[in-house]
Amino acid sequence: MVPLLLVAVVLLGAYVLLTQTLFKRAKCKGNAAMSGKTVIITGGNTGIGKATALHLARKGARVILACRNRNKAAAAIAEIETQTGSTDVIYVHLDLASLKSVRSFAETFLKTESRLDLLINNAGLVADGRTEDGYGIEFGVNHLGHFLLTNLLLERMKKTGGGRVITLSSMAHRWGHIDFNALVANKDLGTGRYSWQFFHAYCNSKLCNVLFTHELAKRLKGTNVTCYSVHPGVVRTELSRNVGLWQKIFIQPVAWLLFLDPEMGAQTTLHCALQEGIEPLSGKYFSCCEAQEVSAHARDDKVALKLWEVSEKLCGLG
């Protein structure tokens, strides 16, 4: 009996510790007015993106779901309209694995929309494979597609005034590394058939997100646009849909017990979107609705600048 009691105490202690650290919850308290404002959310038809869209639609924003799957977008829009009463949520096709698609989306948006107040670079994946342009799928979707999209829309944001760019990264960026020689030679930051290989590539792409935001903030100085990178928490989403079966068997029970639901996972994104007065923190990394310090390699000015210059070339900018 005593050994069982000790095991129970240890498990309970571990659960409490994990829920207060790795799986900590936070609540957005920001309440900036959104009526009349326009928001783009990539991957807004599911998971964190949909939860973010629902909240912003409820506050009266015009929400554009920028995603690949029309049917999922239609289902998400129907759900958002039912829950919020909003009739100002629309779908525009965007495939971040195609630079041509990114340019087409931006062209359509700039022709049809007069303002852009929030750009939420939310979409992401863990997978192996290549984009339409031959880049590693995680580097191409998680970083390069968003890099191009942001650059194509920045002037509209500056014209609108007071806009914010929010890019979802992850605590996984801490384990990332950018090998520029490998990137130039192989057009990726890691690949392989095994889950651990493309998880490492995912970490590298999430480091790109933090460095991109770090450099973008420098380039936005003197303008009225700010930017932030976000760790949403460890969330139950479709992000791991491409991992192996045995990983799913292990992950799913843990996810059910500990992972945040998408609504909780959206809170830090919403904080960066709605909290007034955070403009001096432009370029910072947020977690649990607070600015957090990142490791030295995630705020390296030289690496951030080189990543920007390489990304410009890869996207055909400049």
Number of C-alpha atoms within 10 A of each C-alpha: 5 7 8 9 10 11 11 12 12 12 12 12 12 12 14 13 13 13 16 11 9 13 18 18 20 18 15 19 14 16 13 12 13 19 13 12 18 24 25 24 22 28 24 29 28 21 21 27 25 25 23 27 29 24 18 25 26 17 18 20 23 24 25 23 28 28 22 20 15 16 10 15 24 16 13 23 26 15 14 23 17 11 13 15 13 20 15 15 24 15 21 17 19 25 21 30 25 19 24 16 18 23 17 15 21 19 13 13 18 15 9 9 10 12 20 25 25 25 25 30 29 25 26 24 18 22 24 22 15 18 19 16 15 14 21 25 31 30 29 27 24 27 26 27 26 26 24 21 22 20 13 18 17 18 13 17 24 19 16 17 15 15 25 25 25 24 30 23 31 23 19 16 24 17 15 21 19 19 12 16 10 12 16 12 8 14 19 24 28 25 23 14 10 12 18 13 14 24 23 21 28 30 26 26 34 31 26 28 29 29 29 28 27 24 22 23 21 15 12 16 11 8 14 15 24 27 29 30 30 30 24 25 25 20 21 22 17 13 14 16 12 15 18 12 10 8 12 15 10 10 15 13 11 12 16 12 10 18 23 21 18 21 18 24 27 29 26 29 29 23 24 28 28 20 16 13 8 16 17 8 15 23 25 24 30 24 23 22 24 15 19 13 12 15 11 9 18 23 21 13 15 12 18 22 17 14 17 19 13 14 18 16 10 17 16 10 11 6
